[in-house]
Amino acid sequence: MAASGKEHGEQQGTNAKNLFPLDAPEPVVSFQRNGRVFRHIFRRLTAADHQAYCDGLSTEFTGDGRSCVYTDVARLVLYARAIQRVDGYQTRDGREPHELPNWPDCVPRHHRLTAIELLLKNRGFVMVDTLRLAPDGKSVSFVVTRDEGETSQKEGYYRVIHRFLAPKIQHRKRFLRAMKMKGSRNPHAAFVKLYDELIERVNGYSVSGREPRGRETIAREMDASHKGFAVFTLLSAAPATRGEVH
C-alpha cells in the first residue's frame, strides 16, 4: 500500500540530509491562462517582506467564535515588494511591463494574486495535521512540503523541529491578548515577536547548506509562517503544572 502524503512526509523528514533551505532563491512562478504561459520572476523574500505580508492580513471573527483571515491585500503588498519582472505579457507600445510607469499594477490583479499564492506554496506549506508539541512542552515539530523545481510535479517533504525556552506567564498572557485581536489587526505579528523571544534552536532547516545556529540567526532567517505555526502550537497548549516560571 502506498504511503499517504502525511506518512511520506514524515518518512522523508527523518533523513538528516533533508534540510529545508531557508535561503534558497525563489523559483520562477509560472501558470497558464487560455493556452498562454505567464512567468513571474521574484527576488528572494526577506524578513521585512514577511512582516509586510503579516501586517496586510486581516482577521474577522464571526458570532459563533470562528475566524476568517483575508489575504488579498497582504498578497498584493508582497507582490509589489518582491516582483522583478514578468514574461508572457504584451504592452501597447512594445515596452516590457516592468518599464511602464504603473508597474507592477499593470499586471492583472488576479494574475498577481495567483503568482503570490504559488510563490508562497513554493516556499513551503506547513502540513497542519502534522503539528506536534513534545511531552516536554517546549519542542514543536511539523512537516513542510515544498514544490521542487519550476516544471516538476515532485514535492519535497521536510520534518522540522523548533525548540523553545520555557514560556513564562507573561508570554502566555501576550499570546491570549493576540488571540483576541479583531478587525484589521492580525495576531500573526505578535506571534512572530513571541517566537523571536522564545526560540532556542531548530533542526531540519538550512542556511548556506548548514543548520542555522544562534537565536539571532534563527530569528532573522526563519520563515514567518513557520514562526506563527510553531509558537501557536507551543502557547495554545495548557501550561505545564510543573516547571512553569511565573
C-alpha positions as CSV (number, residue, x, y, z in Angstrom):
1,M,0.0,0.0,0.0
2,A,1.4,3.4,-0.9
3,A,2.1,5.8,1.9
4,S,-0.1,8.9,2.3
5,G,1.2,12.4,1.8
6,K,1.5,12.8,5.6
7,E,3.2,9.4,6.1
8,H,5.5,10.0,3.2
9,G,6.4,13.5,4.6
10,E,7.3,12.0,8.0
11,Q,9.4,9.3,6.4
12,Q,11.3,11.8,4.2
13,G,11.7,14.2,7.1
14,T,13.7,11.7,9.1
15,N,16.6,11.9,6.7
16,A,19.3,14.1,8.3
17,K,20.4,15.4,4.9
18,N,16.9,16.5,4.0
19,L,17.0,20.1,5.3
20,F,14.5,22.8,4.3
21,P,16.5,25.6,2.6
22,L,15.5,28.9,4.2
23,D,17.9,30.8,1.9
24,A,17.0,29.1,-1.4
25,P,16.5,31.5,-4.3
26,E,12.8,31.8,-5.2
27,P,11.8,29.7,-8.2
28,V,10.1,31.3,-11.2
29,V,6.4,31.1,-10.8
30,S,4.5,30.1,-14.0
31,F,0.9,29.3,-14.8
32,Q,-1.3,29.0,-17.9
33,R,-4.4,31.1,-18.9
34,N,-6.3,30.4,-22.1
35,G,-3.3,28.4,-23.5
36,R,-0.7,31.1,-22.8
37,V,2.1,30.7,-20.3
38,F,2.8,33.6,-17.9
39,R,6.0,33.7,-15.8
40,H,6.7,35.8,-12.7
41,I,10.2,36.2,-11.5
42,F,10.7,37.3,-7.9
43,R,13.7,38.1,-5.8
44,R,14.3,36.2,-2.6
45,L,12.0,37.2,0.2
46,T,13.4,38.9,3.3
47,A,12.2,39.1,6.9
48,A,10.9,42.6,6.2
49,D,8.8,41.2,3.3
50,H,7.3,38.6,5.7
51,Q,6.4,41.3,8.2
52,A,4.8,43.4,5.5
53,Y,2.7,40.4,4.4
54,C,1.7,39.7,8.0
55,D,0.8,43.4,8.5
56,G,-1.5,43.2,5.5
57,L,-3.5,40.2,6.8
58,S,-6.8,40.9,8.4
59,T,-8.9,38.7,10.6
60,E,-12.6,38.8,11.3
61,F,-14.4,36.8,13.9
62,T,-18.0,35.5,13.5
63,G,-20.6,35.2,16.2
64,D,-20.0,31.5,16.6
65,G,-16.4,32.1,17.6
66,R,-14.9,31.2,14.2
67,S,-12.3,33.4,12.5
68,C,-11.7,34.2,8.8
69,V,-8.4,35.5,7.6
70,Y,-8.4,37.8,4.5
71,T,-5.2,37.6,2.4
72,D,-5.7,39.5,-0.8
73,V,-4.3,42.9,0.5
74,A,-1.3,41.1,2.0
75,R,-0.6,39.2,-1.2
76,L,-0.8,42.3,-3.3
77,V,1.6,44.1,-1.0
78,L,4.0,41.2,-1.1
79,Y,3.8,41.0,-4.9
80,A,4.7,44.7,-5.3
81,R,7.7,44.4,-2.9
82,A,9.2,41.3,-4.4
83,I,8.4,41.0,-8.2
84,Q,11.3,41.6,-10.5
85,R,9.8,41.1,-14.0
86,V,7.2,39.0,-15.9
87,D,7.2,37.2,-19.2
88,G,4.3,36.4,-21.5
89,Y,2.6,39.8,-21.4
90,Q,2.3,42.3,-24.2
91,T,2.0,46.1,-23.9
92,R,0.6,48.5,-26.4
93,D,3.9,50.3,-27.1
94,G,6.1,47.2,-27.0
95,R,7.8,48.0,-23.8
96,E,8.4,45.5,-21.1
97,P,5.8,45.6,-18.3
98,H,8.4,46.5,-15.7
99,E,9.3,49.6,-17.8
100,L,5.8,51.0,-17.5
101,P,5.1,53.8,-15.0
102,N,2.3,51.9,-13.4
103,W,4.4,48.8,-12.8
104,P,3.5,46.3,-11.2
105,D,-0.2,47.4,-11.1
106,C,-0.3,46.9,-14.9
107,V,-0.3,43.2,-14.3
108,P,-3.9,41.9,-14.0
109,R,-4.9,41.7,-10.3
110,H,-6.0,38.1,-10.5
111,H,-2.6,37.2,-12.0
112,R,-0.7,38.9,-9.2
113,L,-2.8,37.0,-6.6
114,T,-2.2,33.7,-8.3
115,A,1.5,34.3,-8.6
116,I,1.9,35.1,-4.9
117,E,-0.2,32.1,-4.0
118,L,2.2,29.9,-6.0
119,L,5.2,31.6,-4.6
120,L,4.2,31.0,-1.0
121,K,3.5,27.4,-1.9
122,N,7.0,27.0,-3.3
123,R,8.4,28.5,-0.1
124,G,6.9,25.6,1.8
125,F,3.5,24.7,3.1
126,V,3.1,23.6,6.7
127,M,1.1,20.4,6.9
128,V,-1.2,21.5,9.8
129,D,-2.2,17.9,10.6
130,T,1.4,17.1,11.4
131,L,1.8,19.8,14.1
132,R,3.1,18.2,17.3
133,L,4.0,19.5,20.8
134,A,6.6,17.3,22.5
135,P,5.8,15.9,26.0
136,D,8.4,18.4,27.5
137,G,6.1,21.2,26.4
138,K,9.0,23.1,24.7
139,S,9.5,21.5,21.3
140,V,7.2,21.8,18.3
141,S,7.6,19.6,15.2
142,F,5.8,19.5,11.9
143,V,6.2,18.6,8.2
144,V,6.8,21.2,5.5
145,T,6.1,20.3,1.8
146,R,7.7,22.3,-1.0
147,D,7.5,22.1,-4.8
148,E,10.9,21.1,-6.1
149,G,11.5,22.9,-9.4
150,E,9.6,25.1,-11.8
151,T,8.1,22.4,-14.0
152,S,8.5,19.3,-11.9
153,Q,5.5,17.9,-10.1
154,K,7.8,16.4,-7.4
155,E,7.3,17.6,-3.9
156,G,9.8,17.6,-1.1
157,Y,8.9,16.8,2.4
158,Y,10.8,18.1,5.4
159,R,10.4,17.2,9.1
160,V,11.4,20.3,11.2
161,I,11.7,20.9,14.9
162,H,11.5,24.2,16.8
163,R,13.0,24.1,20.4
164,F,11.9,26.9,22.7
165,L,12.8,28.3,26.1
166,A,10.2,27.6,28.7
167,P,7.4,30.1,28.2
168,K,6.7,32.4,31.2
169,I,3.3,33.5,32.3
170,Q,3.7,36.9,30.6
171,H,4.3,35.1,27.2
172,R,1.1,33.3,27.6
173,K,-0.8,36.5,28.5
174,R,0.5,38.2,25.4
175,F,-0.5,35.2,23.4
176,L,-4.0,35.3,24.7
177,R,-4.3,39.0,24.1
178,A,-3.1,38.5,20.5
179,M,-5.8,35.8,20.0
180,K,-8.4,38.3,21.0
181,M,-7.4,40.8,18.3
182,K,-10.2,41.6,15.9
183,G,-10.9,43.6,12.8
184,S,-7.9,44.7,10.7
185,R,-5.4,43.8,13.5
186,N,-3.9,40.4,13.0
187,P,-2.3,38.2,15.7
188,H,0.4,36.9,13.5
189,A,2.8,39.8,14.0
190,A,2.5,39.3,17.8
191,F,3.2,35.6,17.3
192,V,6.4,36.4,15.4
193,K,7.7,38.6,18.2
194,L,6.9,35.8,20.7
195,Y,8.8,33.3,18.6
196,D,11.9,35.5,18.3
197,E,11.9,35.9,22.1
198,L,11.4,32.2,22.9
199,I,13.2,30.3,20.2
200,E,16.4,28.5,21.3
201,R,17.3,26.3,18.4
202,V,15.9,24.5,15.3
203,N,16.5,21.3,13.4
204,G,15.6,20.4,9.8
205,Y,16.5,23.7,8.3
206,S,19.5,25.0,6.4
207,V,21.1,28.4,5.7
208,S,24.1,28.2,3.3
209,G,23.9,24.4,3.4
210,R,24.1,24.2,7.2
211,E,21.6,24.1,10.0
212,P,21.3,27.7,11.4
213,R,22.8,28.2,14.9
214,G,22.2,31.0,17.3
215,R,18.9,32.7,18.2
216,E,19.6,35.9,16.2
217,T,20.3,33.9,13.1
218,I,17.2,31.8,13.5
219,A,15.0,34.8,14.2
220,R,16.4,36.6,11.1
221,E,16.3,33.7,8.7
222,M,13.2,31.7,9.8
223,D,10.1,31.8,7.6
224,A,7.4,34.0,9.3
225,S,4.6,31.5,8.6
226,H,6.7,28.7,10.3
227,K,7.2,31.0,13.3
228,G,3.5,31.5,13.6
229,F,2.5,27.9,13.4
230,A,5.3,26.9,15.9
231,V,4.6,29.4,18.6
232,F,0.8,29.0,18.2
233,T,1.2,25.3,18.9
234,L,3.6,26.0,21.8
235,L,1.4,28.5,23.6
236,S,-2.1,27.2,22.8
237,A,-1.4,24.1,24.9
238,A,-2.2,24.1,28.6
239,P,0.8,25.3,30.6
240,A,2.8,22.6,32.4
241,T,1.8,22.0,36.0
242,R,5.5,21.8,37.0
243,G,8.4,24.0,35.9
244,E,6.2,26.9,34.8
245,V,8.0,30.2,35.6
246,H,5.7,32.9,36.8
